[in-house]
Amino acid sequence: MIIEVTVISGEGLLVRKKQPVKRNAFVVVRSDPFNHQSTGTDTYGGSYPAWNEKLVLDLHAHTRYITVEAHSGSRLIGISNIPVSDFAGGFLPENYLSFLSYRLRDANGEKNGIINISVKVKAAAGKVQPAGERVAGGRVFEHGIVTGVPVSYRHENGTCV
């Protein structure tokens, strides 16, 4: 599955629990240890940076959460683990845009700002339809349990009588 994560903004980002971030804030979004994307740096936003950058990531079927990390220069400001079920649950349609805000936690687990993102789940190339669904004319039909009843008929010359 492919997801588009738009990193919108951050709020109240602090360095060492009390000093506001001054500049060079950026965000890294990870779907696993080897698959990540990062925003550019916001050089003027201070502790309320804005990025509005779209990041595209592969999301494996076994992934339970994505990780969002806020940095200022070489310093890690905070991390948030976002459950995949918050934006890719069974009730949300494909291409549904979810707007999410999460609390960031620093290395000690203390609150350190908020990150605002949106997530859209895109179809994977070569998507296989789940069992019991057929796509016909762009519509999805679900098939339930059917009970068959035997019916007798006569068959003459290729037609049913």
C-alpha positions as CSV (number, residue, x, y, z in Angstrom):
1,M,0.0,0.0,0.0
2,I,1.2,3.5,-0.7
3,I,0.4,6.5,1.6
4,E,0.8,10.2,1.1
5,V,1.6,12.0,4.3
6,T,1.4,15.8,4.2
7,V,3.4,17.3,7.0
8,I,1.4,20.5,7.7
9,S,2.9,22.2,10.7
10,G,4.3,21.9,14.3
11,E,3.2,23.7,17.5
12,G,5.1,24.5,20.6
13,L,8.4,22.8,19.7
14,L,11.0,23.2,22.4
15,V,14.7,22.5,22.7
16,R,15.7,21.1,26.1
17,K,12.1,21.5,27.5
18,K,12.1,25.3,27.8
19,Q,13.9,27.0,24.9
20,P,11.7,27.5,21.8
21,V,13.1,26.1,18.5
22,K,14.5,29.1,16.6
23,R,15.0,27.7,13.1
24,N,16.0,24.8,10.8
25,A,13.1,22.5,11.9
26,F,12.3,19.5,9.7
27,V,10.3,16.3,10.0
28,V,11.2,12.7,9.2
29,V,8.3,10.2,8.6
30,R,9.1,6.5,8.8
31,S,7.0,3.5,7.9
32,D,9.8,1.1,8.8
33,P,13.5,1.4,9.6
34,F,14.5,1.4,6.0
35,N,11.7,3.4,4.4
36,H,11.5,7.1,5.4
37,Q,11.1,10.6,3.8
38,S,11.9,14.0,5.2
39,T,10.6,17.5,4.7
40,G,12.8,20.5,3.9
41,T,13.8,22.8,6.8
42,D,11.6,25.6,7.9
43,T,14.1,28.3,8.5
44,Y,11.8,31.0,9.9
45,G,8.9,29.3,11.7
46,G,10.6,29.0,15.1
47,S,8.7,26.8,17.5
48,Y,5.6,27.0,15.2
49,P,7.0,25.8,11.9
50,A,5.0,25.1,8.7
51,W,6.0,22.8,5.9
52,N,3.0,21.8,3.9
53,E,5.1,19.1,2.2
54,K,3.7,15.8,0.8
55,L,5.8,12.7,1.4
56,V,5.0,9.4,-0.3
57,L,5.9,6.2,1.5
58,D,5.4,2.4,1.0
59,L,3.4,0.9,3.8
60,H,3.8,-2.9,4.3
61,A,0.8,-5.0,5.3
62,H,2.3,-5.9,8.7
63,T,3.1,-2.3,9.6
64,R,1.2,-1.2,12.8
65,Y,2.3,2.4,13.0
66,I,4.3,5.1,11.3
67,T,6.8,7.3,13.2
68,V,7.0,11.0,12.9
69,E,10.1,12.7,14.2
70,A,10.6,16.5,14.6
71,H,14.2,17.7,14.4
72,S,15.9,21.1,14.8
73,G,19.3,20.9,13.1
74,S,21.0,17.8,14.5
75,R,18.7,17.7,17.6
76,L,15.7,15.4,18.0
77,I,12.8,17.5,19.3
78,G,10.2,14.8,19.6
79,I,8.7,11.6,18.3
80,S,5.1,10.3,17.8
81,N,4.0,6.8,16.8
82,I,0.8,7.0,14.8
83,P,-1.3,3.8,14.6
84,V,-2.0,2.8,11.0
85,S,-5.6,2.0,12.1
86,D,-6.1,5.8,12.6
87,F,-6.0,6.4,8.9
88,A,-6.3,3.0,7.2
89,G,-9.0,1.3,9.1
90,G,-11.5,-1.1,7.5
91,F,-14.2,1.6,7.4
92,L,-12.3,4.3,5.5
93,P,-12.5,4.3,1.7
94,E,-9.4,4.5,-0.5
95,N,-8.1,8.0,-1.1
96,Y,-9.9,9.3,2.1
97,L,-8.0,12.3,3.5
98,S,-7.5,12.0,7.3
99,F,-6.3,15.1,9.2
100,L,-4.4,14.2,12.4
101,S,-2.7,16.0,15.2
102,Y,-0.4,14.1,17.6
103,R,1.6,15.0,20.7
104,L,5.3,14.7,20.3
105,R,7.4,13.2,23.1
106,D,11.1,13.9,23.7
107,A,13.7,11.3,24.5
108,N,12.6,11.2,28.1
109,G,8.9,10.7,27.3
110,E,8.0,14.3,28.2
111,K,5.5,16.2,26.1
112,N,7.2,18.4,23.6
113,G,4.9,20.0,21.1
114,I,2.3,18.9,18.5
115,I,2.6,17.8,14.9
116,N,-0.2,18.3,12.4
117,I,-0.4,16.0,9.4
118,S,-2.8,14.6,6.8
119,V,-2.7,11.1,5.5
120,K,-4.2,9.6,2.3
121,V,-4.1,5.9,1.5
122,K,-3.4,5.2,-2.1
123,A,-4.0,1.9,-3.9
124,A,-1.0,-0.2,-4.5
125,A,-0.1,-1.0,-8.1
126,G,-1.4,-4.4,-9.0
127,K,-3.9,-4.3,-6.1
128,V,-5.7,-7.6,-5.7
129,Q,-9.4,-7.4,-4.7
130,P,-10.3,-9.1,-1.4
131,A,-12.1,-12.4,-1.7
132,G,-15.9,-12.0,-2.2
133,E,-15.6,-8.8,-4.2
134,R,-15.9,-8.2,-7.9
135,V,-15.3,-5.0,-9.8
136,A,-17.8,-4.4,-12.7
137,G,-18.2,-1.1,-14.4
138,G,-16.3,0.6,-11.7
139,R,-18.7,-0.6,-9.0
140,V,-17.8,-3.0,-6.2
141,F,-20.4,-5.7,-5.4
142,E,-20.2,-7.8,-2.2
143,H,-21.4,-11.4,-2.4
144,G,-22.9,-12.9,0.8
145,I,-23.7,-16.5,1.6
146,V,-26.1,-18.1,-0.9
147,T,-28.1,-21.2,-0.3
148,G,-28.7,-23.2,-3.5
149,V,-32.0,-25.0,-4.1
150,P,-32.0,-27.8,-6.7
151,V,-34.4,-27.2,-9.6
152,S,-35.2,-29.7,-12.3
153,Y,-35.5,-28.6,-15.9
154,R,-35.5,-30.2,-19.3
155,H,-32.8,-29.3,-21.8
156,E,-33.6,-29.7,-25.5
157,N,-31.5,-28.5,-28.4
158,G,-29.5,-26.0,-26.3
159,T,-32.5,-24.3,-24.8
160,C,-34.2,-24.7,-21.4
161,V,-37.9,-25.7,-21.6
